[in-house]
Amino acid sequence: AHDPEPVHKCALAAGRLIMGKLSWDSMRGLDFLLTRDDIDPARVGVSGNSLGGAKAGWMAALEPRLSFAVVSGWAFAPITETWGKFCTRIPNQRMREWMTWDQYLALAAPHCALRIVNGDADVIIDKEDDGAAWRDMEPAVDSAAQVYAALGKPDGIQTWYEKDGGHRPYVARVPNLAWLVRQTKPEDRTPEQILDLPEINFGDWCHQHGFQLEKLYGTPLHLLGATVADMGIVPLRREQLAVLSPDEIGRLEYTIEGWLEQIERNLKDER
């Protein structure tokens, strides 16, 4: 819904790229979290996979209230300027008019530890499956690491790869959860306890709970073959997850269509 060319062009005409909206909305969610008494402002971070990984990268760069970020299923590399959806490709092209990839990554250095996790066979990102996306990213990471080190954070930015892994939510792998625990330092968990967790096949978990994965990602190379930590998680019903009431669902003010209509009205008023 967010990436057809007419949607992209409408947002572009208003100078409001879709990625900007996704990031802005996430920042507003952070506004809400920080009003709560049960949220520690010093231990707030972001993680995401695929489009969510791209958004997590922008959040790490632009949101100084974040202290850590895990970017999964995404590359900070030139291939993302020419390959992929409008909502990720065009912002990267615009960003590169102002800075290099290592400078972009270094924007997070003052406030946000960054871990970039991928499968080395992820053809959704590494289009030719020749490792170019990852090879091209490593020099930018190495350069940004010097900025982190200068700020007293020698391990502030890291990459992690799963051999023969496809487009998967690697934040759920035990090593990456242990990294999160090192960042957040919860009172009731240690990294060693996380490393002792068993792991399960995500495809088996989906079948067990009756989830049907979409065709593109529901393959052994991608989500069906993913390995995740077994923490006894069970899914919530849709009704339990709902944010909107039944009578609010579909109303324009809560949809991308409504947002685009508002943009078009504003543009007409400006003319």
C-alpha positions in Angstrom: 0.0 0.0 0.0 2.9 2.4 0.7 4.9 1.9 -2.5 2.9 2.1 -5.7 4.4 4.8 -8.0 1.4 7.1 -7.8 1.7 7.1 -4.0 5.4 7.8 -4.2 4.9 10.6 -6.7 2.2 12.3 -4.7 4.4 12.3 -1.6 7.4 13.4 -3.6 5.5 16.4 -5.1 4.8 17.6 -1.5 8.4 17.1 -0.4 7.2 14.4 2.0 8.8 11.1 1.1 7.1 8.0 2.5 10.2 7.0 4.5 10.0 10.4 6.2 6.4 9.7 7.2 7.3 6.2 8.5 10.2 7.7 10.6 8.1 10.6 11.8 5.3 8.3 12.9 7.9 6.2 14.8 9.2 9.3 16.5 5.7 10.1 17.6 5.4 6.6 19.1 8.6 7.3 21.0 7.0 10.5 22.3 4.2 8.4 23.8 6.6 5.8 25.2 8.5 8.5 27.1 5.4 9.7 28.8 5.1 6.3 30.6 6.4 5.7 34.1 7.4 2.1 33.2 9.8 3.2 30.4 13.5 4.0 31.1 14.5 6.8 28.7 18.1 5.6 28.8 17.2 2.2 27.6 15.1 2.9 24.5 16.0 1.5 21.1 14.7 0.4 17.8 14.9 -2.7 15.6 13.5 -3.7 12.3 13.8 -6.1 9.4 13.7 -5.3 5.7 11.7 -2.1 5.2 11.7 -2.0 9.0 15.5 -2.3 8.9 15.8 0.6 6.5 13.5 2.7 8.9 15.6 1.6 11.9 18.6 3.0 10.1 17.0 6.4 9.6 15.8 6.4 13.2 19.3 5.6 14.5 20.7 8.5 12.4 18.0 11.1 13.2 16.6 10.3 16.6 18.9 11.3 19.5 16.7 9.7 22.1 17.6 6.2 21.0 20.5 4.4 22.6 20.7 1.3 20.4 19.4 0.0 17.1 19.4 -3.4 15.4 19.1 -3.2 11.6 18.2 -6.5 10.0 17.7 -7.5 6.3 19.2 -4.2 5.1 22.4 -2.8 3.7 24.0 0.6 3.9 25.5 0.4 0.5 25.2 1.8 -3.1 23.0 -1.0 -4.3 20.1 0.4 -2.2 20.3 3.6 -4.3 19.5 1.7 -7.5 17.6 -1.4 -6.4 14.5 -1.8 -4.3 11.3 0.1 -3.6 10.6 3.8 -4.1 10.2 4.2 -0.3 13.7 3.1 0.4 15.6 3.9 -2.9 14.6 7.5 -3.4 15.5 8.7 0.2 18.9 7.0 -0.2 19.5 8.8 -3.5 18.6 12.1 -1.8 20.8 11.4 1.2 23.7 10.7 -1.0 23.5 14.2 -2.5 24.5 15.4 0.9 26.8 12.8 2.5 28.6 9.5 2.1 27.4 6.2 3.5 30.0 6.3 6.3 28.9 9.8 7.2 25.3 8.7 7.4 26.2 5.8 9.7 28.3 8.1 11.8 25.3 10.3 12.6 24.2 7.7 15.1 27.6 7.6 16.9 27.0 10.2 19.6 23.9 8.5 21.0 23.2 5.1 19.5 25.0 1.7 19.4 24.3 0.0 16.0 24.3 -3.6 15.1 23.7 -4.6 11.4 22.6 -8.2 11.0 22.1 -10.0 7.7 22.2 -13.4 5.9 24.9 -13.6 3.4 22.5 -15.2 0.9 19.8 -12.5 1.1 19.0 -11.9 -2.6 16.2 -9.5 -1.6 18.9 -7.0 -0.8 22.1 -8.5 -2.4 20.4 -8.7 -5.9 23.0 -10.7 -7.7 23.8 -12.9 -4.7 27.5 -12.2 -5.1 28.1 -10.5 -1.8 28.5 -7.1 -3.3 26.0 -5.4 -0.9 27.9 -6.7 2.1 31.4 -6.0 0.7 30.4 -2.5 -0.3 28.9 -1.8 3.2 31.9 -2.9 5.2 34.2 0.1 4.3 31.5 2.5 5.4 31.1 0.6 8.7 34.8 0.6 9.3 35.0 4.3 8.7 32.0 5.0 11.0 33.7 2.7 13.6 36.5 5.3 13.8 34.0 7.9 14.8 32.5 5.6 17.4 36.0 4.9 18.7 36.9 8.6 18.9 33.8 9.0 21.1 34.9 6.3 23.4 32.7 3.5 21.9 35.1 1.1 20.3 32.4 -1.6 19.9 29.6 0.9 19.1 28.9 -0.3 15.5 29.1 -4.0 14.5 28.0 -6.3 11.6 26.9 -9.9 12.0 26.2 -12.4 9.2 24.5 -15.7 9.0 26.1 -18.1 6.5 23.7 -19.1 3.8 20.9 -17.1 5.4 18.2 -15.3 3.4 15.9 -12.4 4.2 15.1 -13.2 7.8 14.5 -11.4 11.1 18.0 -11.9 12.6 17.3 -9.7 15.6 15.6 -12.8 17.0 18.8 -14.9 16.9 20.3 -15.7 20.2 23.6 -13.8 19.6 21.8 -10.6 18.6 19.4 -10.8 21.6 22.4 -11.2 23.8 23.8 -8.0 22.3 20.5 -6.2 23.1 20.8 -7.3 26.7 24.3 -5.9 26.9 22.9 -2.6 25.7 19.9 -2.4 28.0 21.3 -4.2 31.1 18.0 -5.4 32.5 17.9 -6.4 36.1 16.5 -9.9 35.4 18.6 -11.0 32.4 22.2 -11.4 31.6 23.8 -12.0 28.2 25.0 -15.4 29.4 21.4 -16.4 30.2 20.3 -15.3 26.7 23.1 -17.3 25.1 21.8 -20.4 26.9 18.3 -20.1 25.3 17.3 -22.9 22.9 16.5 -22.0 19.3 13.7 -23.2 17.1 12.8 -23.1 13.4 10.5 -20.1 12.7 8.7 -22.0 9.9 7.7 -24.7 12.4 6.5 -22.0 14.9 4.3 -20.4 12.2 2.8 -23.8 11.2 2.2 -24.6 14.9 0.2 -21.4 15.4 -1.6 -21.4 12.0 0.3 -18.5 10.3 0.4 -18.5 6.5 3.5 -16.6 5.3 3.4 -14.5 2.1 4.7 -16.2 -1.1 7.8 -14.1 -1.6 9.3 -14.6 1.9 7.6 -17.9 2.9 10.4 -20.1 1.6 13.2 -22.1 3.2 15.8 -19.5 2.1 13.9 -16.8 3.8 11.4 -16.9 6.7 10.6 -20.6 6.7 14.2 -21.4 7.2 14.8 -18.8 9.9 16.2 -19.7 13.3 14.9 -17.8 16.3 15.3 -17.9 20.1 12.7 -20.1 21.8 11.3 -17.9 24.6 7.9 -19.5 24.8 6.2 -16.7 22.8 2.7 -17.3 21.7 0.8 -15.0 19.3 -2.0 -12.6 20.5 -5.3 -12.5 18.7 -5.9 -9.7 16.2 -8.5 -8.2 18.6 -5.9 -8.0 21.3 -3.4 -6.2 19.0 -6.0 -3.8 17.6 -5.3 -0.1 18.0 -8.4 1.2 16.2 -11.9 0.5 17.2 -14.1 -1.4 14.7 -15.8 1.8 13.6 -12.5 3.6 13.1 -11.1 1.0 10.7 -10.9 2.3 7.2 -11.6 5.9 8.1 -9.5 8.2 5.9 -7.7 9.9 8.8 -6.2 6.5 9.7 -5.1 5.4 6.2 -2.3 6.2 3.8 -5.0 7.3 1.3 -6.2 9.9 3.8 -2.7 11.2 4.3 -2.2 11.5 0.5 -5.6 13.3 0.1 -4.5 15.8 2.8 -1.3 16.4 0.9 -3.2 17.0 -2.4 -5.6 19.4 -0.6 -2.7 21.3 0.9 -0.9 21.6 -2.5 -4.1 22.9 -4.1 -4.4 25.5 -1.3 -0.8 26.6 -1.9 -1.4 27.1 -5.6 
